[in-house]
Amino acid sequence: MYTLVTILHVVACFTLILIVLLQAGKGANMGAAFGGSSQTVFGSSGAGTFLGKMTAAVAVVFMLTSLTLAYSAGKKGPSLVDRAPAPVTREAAPVIPMPAPEATQQPAQETK
């Protein structure tokens, strides 16, 4: 079941990328106002509604598979990291205290 949802998730991901790349930007029809031809595949108004609905449907499938995979990942048993043996710790070497520096200094010799 987990593998099936993962495959569906990857297919929905690539489909969503392709559908978004097929859509024209908001300013794509501006060239048609000055005599240029519009670059729509499905006609003048059909492309926006068809690709828009297709994007919404695939996005819903993508989000549902994302939530399903996240939920099932949390429900799984312990991971390999949890089952790994504890690391071997070495005992620390004993700390040898350093002698404190002498607080008194030798008086300076006076010269006459």
Summary of the structure (lengths in Angstrom):
residues: 112
radius of gyration: 35.3
end to end distance: 99.7
largest distance: 111.0
contacts: 177
relative contact order: 0.11
helix: 53%
strand: 0%
